Amino acid sequence: MLSKYLSSIEGIAAYPVFSLFIFVPFFIAVTIWVFRLDKQFLNYMGGLPLEDSSESADERK
């Protein structure tokens, strides 16, 4: 039933193409950004949930 309504919409074929043109550059940009992140920063951020919460910010530095 849904496909019947979707097939009757004029220009519906442009929406998947438009979505692909948005998704692919976004995915590439995020992938490049992730690989360019500072490894030391990632290790610091990854260790935050495991640290003792009673330490102050000055003691961690």
MODELLER restraints for C-alpha pairs under 7 A, 6 or more apart:
rsr = mdl.restraints
at = mdl.atoms
